[in-house]
Amino acid sequence: MERTCTRCGSNFSITPSDLAFYDKVSPVFNGKKELIPPPTLCPECRSQRRAAWRNERSYYSRACDRCGKKIVTTYMPNASFPVYCHSCWWGEGWDPRTYGVELELGRSFFDQILALRSRMPHLTMMNDDGVGSENCEFTFDFAFGRNCYLVAGAWYLEDCYYCGGNCGHSKLLVDCYFIYDSELCYECLDSRTLYNCQYLQNCHNCSDCTFGFDLKGCRNCVGCSGLRQKEFHWFNEPCSEKEYRARFAGFAAGSYAAVTAMRERFAASILSLPRQAMQMHNCEECSGNYLDHCRHTHDSYMVSDCEFCRFVDKGEKLVWCYDILHTGNPQYCYENLTPDNSYMTHFSLWCWKDKNVLYSDNCHSSEHLCGCFGFKRGQYCILNKQYTKEEYNDLVPKIIAKMRADGEWGEFFPITMSPFAYNETVAQEYFPLTKEAVLQRGWKWRDQTDEMPKVDRIIPAVQLPDSINDIPDDILNWAIECEMTKRPFKIQKQELEYYRNMRIPIPRIHPDERHRIRFKRHNPQKLWQRNCMKCRKAIETSYAPERPEIVYCEECYLKKVY
């Protein structure tokens, strides 16, 4: 089936297996299946719509609207709804049913949901600080960690700072993106099982490596690409251990100038070496990029241990799921943002451990909800009002009929309903737009302003000492003026200790800008049709045809590196 996207006008295909999925996950009420229709937006526009509900990096200070405690939140201080701290929101001091409203079958259901959301208490930040995590207040979509700061989309981390992109099961990471099962890593991305590594990408099972790309099972390598089970290599050339250690000792790893020069040399050197079209490990019948241990998973990115999924971005252990952003362990879910451990939950946000939930937000350990917000262990509720099982099963089909007539049924919440400005969200990272373009679409934009940090002085980055050895303790009382954006930022005490122990120069760039630079190095969540530059076979790849890299099919690439 061919369709035209109602937003961007591009053509996209809906396969017979897609139609079978929509049928499989369609909810049933009183023995009648309410079929979920095929999507009206193309995969990219659907991804953009979900991403516009996820603010990972714009934080604000305000007071909890229940207890008055000062909190850090992803919601602007002038938000129309109340914002509660973790203790108040998760506590028993309020009941979401008290906010319940009568269903109006003649009115748009989206409008009714928006009206309810504008009154409901919102959780300050999506993390489990003080419950499953310790000292992780400044983290987003985060769980089961200790001593982490400005980390987004991660779990099971310890002593990690400025990381994002689905990091997990690691410790002592700084400025990393999509790193798993690793320790003591700096400026690494798209990699697993690293130890004491810096500036690596697409690497697995490596230790004591610096500046590397697509290394597997390597140790003590600098400036290398495409090596397998190698040790003591310098820019892909083997050398003795003595020669290697002499060269490494001569490389001033703690010097900003030396690291910058090495980075530029490495970036130039790897352009002459081939790349594999896609990064997949132990996968069967899959398409996408950065897939591990997946079966029958297509058009998906940065996922592991998934089966029968499509259009999934960042997650693990999904089964029969489509159109999901950031999650773990859901089954039979469609069009969700972070439906962790949920089953048959559709068109919802932050609904964890739920079953048979529709169009709801931040509901947990609940089942049979429709258009609800803020439930913990609720069931058979519509717009936060309690119903009997029989009443619920009679009313929801009527809601769906009205939504069908209004063009709402089967669609995720529109971007216009998001509480965030478009440029605050990850949608701006994946689908960047100008302020004028955002406002023209009727979406929100916020002109970013930083709170001036309370410091003794602000020092331009160019005036910092070159070597980490010459950085004084007083830097903790300063703010550094970013050399790219001029935005001031501070160095934290634990962060400074990390740089000194790892012999890493103090960063000269604001953490948000460092994240943007890393994100640009990460291949886009999109596939192109092109030809292998060795055998000319048709391939699918995340490298756009106009890019300068040499791209090989899997067969040609493996012949090259082994």
Secondary structure, DSSP 8 states (H G I E B T S, - for coil): -EEE-TTT--EEE--HHHHHHHHHH--EETTEE------SS-HHHHHHHHHTT---S--EEEE-TTT--EEEESS-TT-SS-EE-HHHHHSSS--GGGG-----TTS-HHHHHHHHHTTS-EESSSB-BTTTBBS-TTEEEEES-BS-BSEEEEEEEES-BS-BSSEEEEEEEES-EEEES-EEEES-EEEEEEEEEEEEES-EEEES-EEEES-BS-EEEEEEES-BS-EEEETTEE--HHHHHHHHHHS-TTBHHHHHHHHHHHHHHHTTSEEESS-EES-BS--EEEEES-EEEESEEEEES-EEEEEEEEEES-BS-EEEEEEES-BS-EEEE--TT-EEEEEEES-BS-EEEES-BS-BS-EEEES-BS-BS-EEEETTEE--HHHHHHHHHHHHHHHHHHT-TT----GGG-SS-GGGSTHHHHS---HHHHHHTT-------------SEEEEGGGS-SBGGG--GGGGGEEEE-TTT--EE---HHHHHHHHHHT-----S-HHHHHHHHHHHS--S--EEEE-TTT--EEEESS-TTS-SEEE-HHHHHHHH-
